[in-house]
Amino acid sequence: MTAGLSMLALLAPIAGPAAAAPHSHPHRHHRRVHAVRHRRHHARSARAGACPGAGLTAAAGNLSAVRAAVLCLVNAQRTTRGLPALGEDARLDRSAQGWSATMVGTGLFTHGSDFASRISAVGYDWSAAAENIATGFPTPAAVVAAWMSSTGHCRNILSPAYSAIGIGIVAAPVRGFASGAATWTEDFALPMGRSAPSGRQGPANGCPY
């Protein structure tokens, strides 16, 4: 890919036990991969400005601040539309961080064969889960704006089904897919035995923004 081309991909929401067979239901384990050109999102700059660190370029020394900014931006997208904020979960952070590192290390921009097994492997017993990934976006504001401008990614962010999020960032691109910026993973989940925190489908149905 040429320099300046950034990539997004999503894993569509899945529901049910982690042992469910792939493709056992038409709405489970179905992947849709999207490649989009990075675009500037001036209309969202005011919202991004409310989150400290939203404009930071991801670097090895500031990843905690960058992760906090992503969480703030995602929750701003939710709460301004009447959805409850997501809670950051350390186990989901480990899952997401490990996957960002794996993509950069292997040079493969993918969700892998079974992303939900990664969530189970960190000890998170889930009933519903989804994942967004991206590479080539330099800042929290840039990557969240790009996800929000893509229907499937936006629906994951605004889904009323999830209560928790994990965020993984590596300050390097997946070579061959992007250059000069960071690689990002968001893992969304609802714990087993918990009810969805909201029934508001309207915000997700309005995607993209």
C-alpha positions in Angstrom: 0.0 0.0 0.0 1.2 3.5 -0.6 2.2 5.9 2.2 -0.7 7.8 3.6 -3.2 5.0 3.0 -4.7 3.9 6.3 -6.7 0.7 6.9 -9.7 -0.2 9.0 -11.2 -3.6 9.6 -13.9 -4.9 11.9 -15.2 -8.1 13.2 -19.0 -8.1 13.3 -20.7 -8.7 16.6 -21.0 -12.2 17.8 -23.1 -13.7 20.6 -23.1 -16.9 22.4 -20.6 -19.2 24.1 -16.9 -19.0 23.1 -17.2 -22.7 22.0 -19.8 -22.0 19.4 -18.8 -23.4 16.0 -17.7 -20.8 13.4 -20.5 -19.9 11.0 -23.0 -21.8 13.1 -25.4 -18.9 12.7 -25.6 -16.4 9.9 -25.1 -13.6 12.4 -22.2 -15.2 14.3 -18.5 -15.1 13.4 -19.3 -13.3 10.1 -16.4 -11.0 9.1 -16.6 -8.0 7.0 -13.3 -6.2 6.1 -13.2 -2.7 4.9 -10.3 -0.6 3.5 -10.8 3.1 3.5 -8.6 6.1 2.7 -7.8 8.3 5.7 -9.8 11.5 5.7 -9.7 14.5 7.9 -12.8 15.0 10.0 -13.0 18.8 10.8 -16.6 18.6 11.9 -15.6 16.4 14.9 -12.7 18.5 16.1 -14.8 20.2 18.9 -15.8 16.9 20.3 -12.2 15.5 20.1 -11.0 18.7 21.9 -13.0 17.7 25.0 -10.8 14.7 25.6 -7.2 15.3 26.8 -4.7 13.6 24.5 -7.0 13.3 21.6 -4.5 15.0 19.3 -1.4 13.1 20.6 0.5 11.2 18.0 0.9 7.7 19.5 4.5 7.0 20.6 6.1 4.5 22.9 6.2 7.0 25.8 2.6 8.2 25.8 0.5 5.1 25.2 -1.3 5.3 28.5 -2.5 8.9 27.7 -3.4 7.8 24.1 -5.4 4.9 25.4 -7.2 7.1 27.9 -8.0 9.5 25.0 -9.5 6.7 22.9 -11.7 5.6 25.8 -12.8 9.2 26.3 -13.6 9.7 22.6 -15.5 6.5 22.3 -17.6 7.3 25.4 -18.2 10.8 24.2 -19.7 9.3 21.0 -21.9 7.1 23.2 -23.0 9.5 25.9 -23.9 12.3 23.6 -26.3 9.9 22.0 -27.9 8.7 25.2 -25.9 5.5 25.6 -24.1 4.5 28.8 -20.4 4.8 28.8 -18.2 1.7 28.4 -16.0 0.6 31.3 -12.4 -0.1 30.5 -11.5 -3.7 31.5 -7.9 -4.7 32.1 -8.4 -8.2 30.6 -9.8 -6.7 27.4 -6.9 -4.3 27.4 -4.5 -7.3 27.5 -6.4 -9.0 24.7 -6.4 -5.9 22.5 -2.8 -4.9 23.2 -1.6 -8.4 22.5 -3.4 -8.4 19.1 -2.1 -5.0 18.0 1.4 -6.3 18.8 0.8 -9.5 16.9 -0.4 -7.7 13.8 2.7 -5.4 13.9 5.0 -8.3 14.6 3.7 -10.6 11.9 2.9 -7.9 9.3 -0.7 -9.3 8.9 -3.6 -6.9 9.2 -6.4 -9.3 10.3 -8.6 -10.4 13.1 -7.2 -13.9 13.0 -9.2 -17.1 12.8 -11.1 -16.7 16.1 -10.8 -13.3 17.9 -13.2 -14.4 20.6 -10.8 -17.1 21.8 -8.3 -14.3 22.6 -10.9 -12.6 24.8 -11.6 -16.0 26.6 -7.9 -16.6 26.9 -7.4 -13.5 29.2 -10.1 -14.8 31.5 -13.1 -12.8 30.3 -16.3 -14.9 30.3 -18.3 -13.1 27.6 -21.8 -13.4 26.2 -21.3 -11.0 23.3 -18.2 -9.4 21.7 -17.0 -7.5 18.7 -13.7 -6.0 17.5 -12.4 -3.0 15.5 -8.9 -2.7 14.2 -7.0 0.0 12.4 -3.5 0.8 11.2 -2.0 4.0 9.8 -3.9 6.5 11.9 -1.6 8.7 14.1 -3.9 10.0 16.8 -6.9 8.9 18.9 -9.0 11.6 17.3 -8.1 10.4 13.8 -8.8 6.7 14.4 -12.0 7.2 16.3 -13.3 9.6 13.6 -12.4 7.1 11.0 -14.2 4.3 12.8 -17.2 6.5 13.3 -17.3 7.3 9.5 -17.5 3.5 8.7 -20.9 1.9 9.2 -19.8 -1.4 10.8 -17.1 0.1 13.0 -19.5 2.8 14.2 -22.2 0.3 15.0 -19.7 -1.6 17.2 -18.8 1.6 19.1 -22.5 2.6 19.5 -23.9 -0.9 20.2 -26.2 -1.0 23.2 -25.1 -4.6 23.8 -21.7 -4.0 25.3 -20.6 -2.7 28.7 -16.9 -3.0 28.5 -14.0 -2.2 26.2 -10.3 -2.9 25.9 -7.9 -0.8 23.9 -4.5 -1.9 22.4 -2.1 0.5 20.7 1.3 -0.1 19.2 3.2 3.0 17.9 4.0 1.4 14.6 2.0 0.4 11.5 1.3 -3.0 10.0 4.0 -2.9 7.3 2.6 -3.3 3.8 -0.8 -1.9 4.9 0.2 1.6 6.1 3.3 3.5 7.1 4.4 6.0 9.7 1.7 5.7 12.3 0.1 3.4 14.9 -1.9 0.2 15.0 -5.1 0.1 17.0 -7.4 -2.6 18.4 -10.7 -2.2 20.3 -12.3 -5.2 21.9 -16.0 -4.8 23.1 -17.7 -7.3 25.3 -20.6 -8.0 27.7 -19.9 -10.4 30.6 -21.7 -13.7 30.7 -24.9 -13.5 32.8 -25.3 -9.7 32.5 -28.1 -7.9 30.6 -27.3 -5.5 27.9 -26.8 -2.0 29.5 -29.2 -0.3 27.1 -31.9 -1.1 24.5 -31.3 2.0 22.5 -30.7 0.8 18.9 -31.3 4.2 17.3 -27.7 5.6 17.6 -26.2 2.5 16.0 -28.9 2.4 13.3 -27.9 6.0 12.4 -24.3 5.0 11.6 -22.1 6.3 10.0 -21.6 9.7 11.5 
